[in-house]
Amino acid sequence: QELWRHDLVKWHLRFHEYNPSRGYWGSSSGFVQESQVLLLFRDSGLVPKSQAKVVQMRSMLQHHLRPDGTISFPDFLKVVNFLKELEKDKVGKIIDDHTDQNCCIPAREVCTFFRVCGFISKVQ
């Protein structure tokens, strides 16, 4: 429950409503095609950056597709949860690599840390 407390309504809307201008690629039928799910993940920033993790994402998605090539909302949430866990692993590794045992970052390294996290895209 805690995992979905803030996101469930957002994901429900994106899954069940078709409005591309808002990043909603869903269908009111309750089942969404794989291509629409991939668009939804892309627009939500959930597509992993590494090729290996993209392969994991596609495998997980394939596992949950129905024979007609669609996915239900509960199975869609399982894939979203999987992608969120991948992201948590990535963030945890970044924090471990850039902080000391007290989870502190030296001031001179804050900009580098933000760049690695993706908060800053340009080299300053």
Buried (B, 14 or more C-beta within 10 A) or exposed (E): EEEBEEBEEEBBBBBBEEEEEEBBBBBEEEBBBBEBBBBBBEBBEBBBEEEEBEEBBEEBBEEBBEEEEBBBBEBBBBBBBBBEEBBEEBEEEBBEEBBEEEEEBEEEEEEBBBBBEEEBEEEE
